[in-house]
């Protein structure tokens, strides 16, 4: 198979320019380099962010493709635009504030070479704040296709920023759709339901930037409302049963209404490895 890689990112105006620079440097430090880095600008960005992009485009003008959108469309629409724009069959997702392990792309491409039926390949992440030496925790995900399918009934079986997938299979499943906070999980549910084969490499592929703001975003009435809606559609589209939905939503409602510090404790002690 053709092993050329597109890296797909969505950039929003509130991103930290320093984090963006670190993220892009980690892509350029890969032992197997991508053939293109597609960055969707989800609405206008700041001058500082544009300066970072300009620096990298001067260094690697043939590598970067920057696709600006006139207004903020949200992650689902931005990534759908990006998937359609990518030139290669293998697309690696990456967030603009995270850091790739140097062998990430090489490890994932090898999985697609070894198994021509594979559609989605992810891996574990290490969560950090500040520098990658300041580790907060790990999110390990199920490895085999059977484990992933079972796990998907109640929780997202992939770390989004670690995933590489086949463009054609994503488009066949309807591509990314608007589903606030659940754009990736909704896509995986549809792909797994239609029989796409998946795998998670049991190694750390990405250092994911987190902090107290992440836990704050996972609480409150809006997050609760979005969560109920998202998981309802995921249940309908994927492998979940009504019993799975009721169980998960019972936990989700409690977590959403917890004070931020208690919510952080729950995530770090119960939902992380």
Backbone torsions as a table, in degrees:
resi	resn	phi	psi	omega
1	UNK	NA	159.6	175.6
2	UNK	-73.0	122.2	-175.1
3	UNK	-103.1	18.0	174.0
4	UNK	-65.9	144.5	-173.3
5	UNK	-121.4	138.2	165.8
6	UNK	-108.2	133.4	170.9
7	UNK	-99.2	130.8	-176.0
8	UNK	-115.4	126.4	179.3
9	UNK	-134.0	152.3	173.1
10	UNK	-121.3	125.6	-174.8
11	UNK	-112.4	127.9	-180.0
12	UNK	-113.3	153.9	-172.0
13	UNK	-61.5	-21.8	-176.9
14	UNK	-86.3	1.6	178.9
15	UNK	-66.0	148.9	176.9
16	UNK	-81.9	124.4	-178.5
17	UNK	-57.3	-35.9	178.6
18	UNK	-63.7	-43.2	179.6
19	UNK	-65.1	-40.2	178.2
20	UNK	-61.1	-43.7	179.7
21	UNK	-61.6	-44.0	179.4
22	UNK	-63.5	-39.5	179.9
23	UNK	-64.2	-47.2	-179.4
24	UNK	-66.2	-37.7	176.5
25	UNK	-61.7	-35.9	179.6
26	UNK	-67.5	-30.7	176.6
27	UNK	-70.8	-41.8	-179.4
28	UNK	-72.2	-11.4	178.6
29	UNK	-95.6	6.5	-178.3
30	UNK	-66.1	145.0	176.0
31	UNK	-69.9	-22.4	171.3
32	UNK	-125.8	112.1	-173.9
33	UNK	-82.8	147.6	175.5
34	UNK	-75.4	163.6	177.1
35	UNK	-88.6	-18.6	175.7
36	UNK	-157.1	150.9	172.2
37	UNK	-120.7	111.0	-177.3
38	UNK	-99.0	119.5	-179.1
39	UNK	-118.5	116.1	176.6
40	UNK	-89.6	121.5	176.1
41	UNK	-85.7	109.5	-176.4
42	UNK	-82.4	73.8	-175.0
43	UNK	94.1	176.1	179.0
44	UNK	-59.7	145.9	178.5
45	UNK	-117.8	170.2	-178.4
46	UNK	-75.6	162.1	177.5
47	UNK	-62.3	-36.5	-180.0
48	UNK	-64.8	-41.7	177.2
49	UNK	-66.1	-40.7	178.9
50	UNK	-63.1	-36.8	178.3
51	UNK	-63.1	-39.1	176.7
52	UNK	-62.0	-47.0	179.1
53	UNK	-61.1	-41.4	179.7
54	UNK	-60.8	-40.7	178.8
55	UNK	-58.8	-45.8	-177.8
56	UNK	-72.3	-35.5	179.3
57	UNK	-69.0	-29.1	174.9
58	UNK	-68.3	-37.4	-179.8
59	UNK	-74.4	-41.4	-174.3
60	UNK	-132.3	68.5	-174.6
61	UNK	-63.5	-27.1	-178.3
62	UNK	-87.1	-8.2	-175.4
63	UNK	-93.9	-36.7	-172.5
64	UNK	-95.2	135.7	171.8
65	UNK	-125.5	112.3	-177.2
66	UNK	-104.1	121.6	-177.2
67	UNK	-117.4	96.9	-178.3
68	UNK	-77.3	142.5	173.6
69	UNK	-111.1	141.6	-174.3
70	UNK	-64.8	-29.4	-178.4
71	UNK	-142.1	164.2	179.0
72	UNK	-70.8	118.1	-177.2
73	UNK	-103.0	-15.8	-174.4
74	UNK	96.8	160.1	-173.1
75	UNK	-62.3	-42.8	-176.3
76	UNK	-59.1	-49.7	-179.5
77	UNK	-67.3	-41.3	179.4
78	UNK	-59.4	-45.2	-178.8
79	UNK	-70.8	-33.7	176.0
80	UNK	-63.0	-42.5	175.6
81	UNK	-60.5	-42.7	-179.2
82	UNK	-64.9	-43.6	178.1
83	UNK	-58.4	-46.3	179.7
84	UNK	-63.2	-31.5	-176.8
85	UNK	-81.2	-24.4	-177.3
86	UNK	-62.6	137.9	-176.0
87	UNK	-86.3	-18.1	-173.2
88	UNK	-108.1	156.2	179.5
89	UNK	-70.7	-36.9	178.9
90	UNK	-90.9	121.7	-179.2
91	UNK	-121.7	126.5	176.9
92	UNK	-104.4	122.9	176.5
93	UNK	-80.6	146.0	177.8
94	UNK	-153.2	139.8	175.2
95	UNK	-89.9	153.7	-171.9
96	UNK	-79.8	1.0	177.3
97	UNK	-123.2	6.1	-177.7
98	UNK	-103.4	170.7	-174.2
99	UNK	-128.1	124.4	178.0
100	UNK	-76.5	139.7	164.5
101	UNK	-64.8	141.1	-168.9
102	UNK	-60.1	-25.7	-178.5
103	UNK	-99.9	8.9	-174.0
104	UNK	-54.5	-57.6	-174.2
105	UNK	-62.9	-38.4	179.3
106	UNK	-63.7	-43.8	179.7
107	UNK	-62.2	-41.3	-177.0
108	UNK	-72.3	-42.1	177.8
109	UNK	-59.2	-38.4	179.5
110	UNK	-61.3	-35.9	177.8
111	UNK	-63.5	-39.9	178.7
112	UNK	-70.7	-31.2	175.3
113	UNK	-68.0	-42.0	-177.2
114	UNK	-71.4	-28.2	-176.5
115	UNK	-135.2	101.0	-176.7
116	UNK	-68.1	-16.5	-180.0
117	UNK	-86.9	-6.1	-176.5
118	UNK	-69.5	136.7	179.0
119	UNK	-113.1	-34.8	-176.5
120	UNK	-133.8	132.7	176.5
121	UNK	-137.2	120.5	177.8
122	UNK	-122.3	-156.8	179.4
123	UNK	-174.7	-175.3	-178.5
124	UNK	-81.0	161.9	175.8
125	UNK	-130.4	154.1	171.3
126	UNK	-111.0	123.8	-178.2
127	UNK	-91.7	136.3	-176.4
128	UNK	-144.0	167.1	171.7
129	UNK	-135.7	141.2	-178.3
130	UNK	78.4	-93.5	177.3
131	UNK	-115.9	161.0	-176.0
132	UNK	-68.3	-10.2	175.2
133	UNK	-77.5	-18.6	-177.8
134	UNK	-95.8	78.5	-174.0
135	UNK	-81.9	131.6	176.9
136	UNK	-97.7	-28.7	-178.4
137	UNK	171.3	-175.8	-179.3
138	UNK	-132.4	144.7	170.8
139	UNK	-117.7	101.9	177.9
140	UNK	-94.1	138.7	-175.5
141	UNK	-118.4	159.2	-178.3
142	UNK	-61.1	148.1	-171.7
143	UNK	-90.0	-56.0	-169.5
144	UNK	-83.6	163.4	-180.0
145	UNK	-58.7	-42.3	-179.8
146	UNK	-64.5	-43.7	179.2
147	UNK	-64.9	-40.3	-180.0
148	UNK	-63.5	-44.5	-179.6
149	UNK	-62.0	-42.2	179.8
150	UNK	-67.5	-45.6	-178.2
151	UNK	-62.0	-34.4	-175.8
152	UNK	-64.5	-16.8	179.8
153	UNK	-65.2	-27.4	-176.1
154	UNK	-122.9	-27.0	-177.5
155	UNK	-141.7	161.1	177.0
156	UNK	-65.6	120.0	-174.4
157	UNK	-85.1	1.7	-179.6
158	UNK	-130.8	150.5	166.8
159	UNK	-89.9	111.5	-168.3
160	UNK	-53.4	-45.3	-175.7
161	UNK	-70.2	-5.6	-179.9
162	UNK	-103.0	-3.4	-167.3
163	UNK	-85.4	140.8	166.5
164	UNK	-120.6	136.6	-177.9
165	UNK	-142.0	167.5	175.5
166	UNK	-86.9	126.2	-178.6
167	UNK	-55.4	-45.4	-175.4
168	UNK	-62.3	-37.0	-178.6
169	UNK	-72.2	-35.3	177.6
170	UNK	-66.4	-43.9	178.9
171	UNK	-64.9	-39.7	177.9
172	UNK	-59.6	-32.0	-178.9
173	UNK	-84.8	0.9	178.4
174	UNK	103.7	2.0	177.9
175	UNK	65.3	-179.5	174.7
176	UNK	-64.6	142.5	176.7
177	UNK	-126.8	160.7	177.1
178	UNK	-69.0	119.1	178.3
179	UNK	-159.5	84.0	-166.7
180	UNK	-48.8	116.1	179.9
181	UNK	85.8	-9.1	-175.4
182	UNK	-133.6	22.9	-176.1
183	UNK	-57.3	-42.2	-177.9
184	UNK	-75.9	-46.9	-178.9
185	UNK	-58.2	-40.7	179.3
186	UNK	-63.1	-39.9	177.2
187	UNK	-66.5	-46.4	-179.2
188	UNK	-61.3	-41.2	-179.3
189	UNK	-58.4	-43.9	179.9
190	UNK	-68.2	-38.6	179.9
191	UNK	-68.2	-42.7	179.3
192	UNK	-66.4	-39.3	179.9
193	UNK	-61.4	-34.6	-178.3
194	UNK	-85.4	3.8	172.0
195	UNK	97.0	7.9	178.6
196	UNK	-64.6	139.1	-178.2
197	UNK	-85.5	141.0	-175.6
198	UNK	-133.5	163.1	178.2
199	UNK	-160.0	143.1	172.1
200	UNK	-118.1	122.1	176.4
201	UNK	-66.7	127.0	-176.5
202	UNK	-79.3	49.0	178.5
203	UNK	-140.6	160.0	176.5
204	UNK	-73.5	124.2	179.8
205	UNK	-107.4	-25.0	-173.6
206	UNK	-143.3	140.4	166.7
207	UNK	-92.0	114.9	-173.9
208	UNK	-102.1	126.0	-176.9
209	UNK	-79.1	125.0	179.6
210	UNK	-132.2	-165.1	-179.3
211	UNK	155.9	-174.4	-176.5
212	UNK	-64.5	-28.5	179.4
213	UNK	-62.8	-34.2	179.7
214	UNK	-62.3	-43.0	-178.8
215	UNK	-71.6	-32.8	177.3
216	UNK	-65.1	-38.0	178.8
217	UNK	-66.9	-20.5	-177.6
218	UNK	-95.5	26.7	177.0
219	UNK	-139.2	171.2	178.1
220	UNK	95.8	170.7	-174.1
221	UNK	-68.2	-36.6	-179.4
222	UNK	-65.4	-44.7	178.7
223	UNK	-63.5	-38.4	178.1
224	UNK	-62.2	-46.5	179.8
225	UNK	-62.8	-47.0	179.3
226	UNK	-62.3	-36.6	-179.3
227	UNK	-66.4	-44.0	178.5
228	UNK	-62.4	-45.6	-179.8
229	UNK	-63.6	-47.8	-177.7
230	UNK	-60.9	-47.1	-177.5
231	UNK	-70.8	-27.5	175.4
232	UNK	-63.8	-47.6	179.7
233	UNK	-68.1	-36.2	177.4
234	UNK	-64.3	-41.5	177.9
235	UNK	-61.0	-42.7	-179.4
236	UNK	-68.6	-37.1	-173.0
237	UNK	-89.0	-22.3	-171.4
238	UNK	-110.0	-142.2	-172.8
239	UNK	-101.2	-2.1	-176.4
240	UNK	-69.7	152.6	174.2
241	UNK	-103.5	165.2	175.0
242	UNK	-56.4	-35.2	178.1
243	UNK	-65.3	-41.8	176.3
244	UNK	-58.4	-45.6	-178.1
245	UNK	-61.0	-46.0	-178.9
246	UNK	-63.5	-42.7	-179.9
247	UNK	-63.3	-50.1	-176.7
248	UNK	-64.2	-41.6	-178.6
249	UNK	-68.4	-31.7	176.2
250	UNK	-61.0	-44.7	177.7
251	UNK	-67.7	-43.7	-177.4
252	UNK	-60.8	-40.7	179.8
253	UNK	-62.6	-44.1	179.8
254	UNK	-63.3	-47.5	-178.2
255	UNK	-62.0	-42.2	-177.5
256	UNK	-62.0	-30.5	-175.6
257	UNK	-96.4	-1.3	177.4
258	UNK	-71.2	151.7	169.0
259	UNK	-59.0	153.1	-172.1
260	UNK	-57.0	-42.1	-177.8
261	UNK	-66.0	-39.0	177.2
262	UNK	-68.5	-37.3	177.9
263	UNK	-64.3	-41.8	178.0
264	UNK	-62.2	-43.5	178.5
265	UNK	-60.2	-42.5	-178.4
266	UNK	-63.1	-46.4	-179.7
267	UNK	-62.4	-43.9	-173.8
268	UNK	-74.4	-27.5	-176.7
269	UNK	-102.2	-27.5	-175.0
270	UNK	-109.5	-30.8	-174.2
271	UNK	-109.9	3.2	178.4
272	UNK	-124.5	160.1	-176.5
273	UNK	-96.4	NA	NA
